[in-house]
Amino acid sequence: MIWNKTFQFNLQPYLGFGSVKLNFKSGNRSFGHQTGNDFRIGGNLNYKLDKTVSAFFGLGYVSSNYDVKTAPEFVSFYDNSKMLQINIGIKIN
């Protein structure tokens, strides 16, 4: 959306799908990794403060599914994660 004098707010929704890789490390020691896919949905609400600066607030939800190799009774515990992301800030347009 192009800013003008009548629009002070701009909503930017997003939707995404991607891959994820988790690396398990402690210090210099590596304990392997997990791979999988994630799905994300959310949006940012921008408020125009002046011609060059905007304040924003955003919410996002991320759901990930991993390829897990473990005992069958543990798969349902380790094969997924869910996350709610909240962000707030100021940006230069």
C-alpha positions, 0 to 999 in steps of 0.5 A: 500500500502506498502511503498518503495523508488518508492512510496512517495504517498499513497491514502486511499479512504473510504466509509461508512454508519452508525447511528447518534444520536444528543443530544440537551443540554444546560448546565445541561438541556436536550432537547431530541435527534434525530436519523438517518443514515449517508453516508460518502465518501472521502479519504486521501492522505499521503506523506511519509516524511521518514520511520516513518513520513507521512504528510496527506491531506483529504477530506470527504463528509457526508450526514445525514438523521434524523427521525424528529417529527415536523410540516409537513412544517418543516420536510424538513428543519430539516430532513437532514444535509450535511457536507464537512470535510477537514483535514491535519496533520502529523502521525507516521507510 
